[in-house]
């Protein structure tokens, strides 16, 4: 079972997550570009459901957007 601090951090990240549309608007790109970044593993996401339902329930933590824009050195 997760420790209380880990659970609090996970819940806070979920509360501070964005939809694919919000991220696309923020980055001024098409939604498909965001989906491709998620599928390629270049942008972390939180997804629920399966199939077409899963795609509509993808959320992207704000921290993942920052990491995407400022990749760690050596990460390519």
Secondary structure, DSSP 8 states (H G I E B T S, - for coil): ---HHHHHHHHHHHHTEEEHHHHHHHHTS-HHHHHHHHHTTSS--B--SSHHHHHHT-EEEHHHHHHHHS--TT--
